[in-house]
Amino acid sequence: MPPSVVADWMAENGIEPEDVLLVSGDEVRTIVENLILRNLPKIAHAA
């Protein structure tokens, strides 16, 4: 995925780059999984 797409997604979900750097990989995974689950209705329609 292009970095610009990731950056846009982070901005839309209120994730600051500093926040990602200061947490463990497991915490990042949990955050991303929760955001994906919360956005599933939007993702399904976008496909």
N, C-alpha and C positions, 0 to 999 in steps of 0.2 A: 504494500500500500504506500502511495507517495506520502512523504512527511507532511505535505500541506493538507492532505485529507485528514491525517491524524490530528494535526494542529487545529483544524477547523472543528473537528468532532470534540476535542478537548475544550475548546472555547465555548461551544454550544452547551456543554455539560458542566461548565464552571470548574474545570480542572486546570489548575495552574501548574506549569512545568516544575516549579519548586516543590509542589505538593508530591509529585511523583518521585522526585529525587530523595525525599526525606522519609519515605516509607519502604517497607520490605516488599519483595516481589510477591509474596502471598497476599499482602494487603492490596497491592495494585490489582492483582488478579480478582480479588473479591469485589473491589470497586467496579472494575470493568464488567464483571459478570452481572452485578446488580444493575448497572446502567443498561446492559443489553437486554436483560429481562424486562426492565421497566419500559424499554423502547420497542419491544417486539411487535406490538400492533403497528407502529410506524414503519418498521423494517419490512414487515410482510407486504404492506401496501406499496412500498417503494420498489419492490422487485418486479 
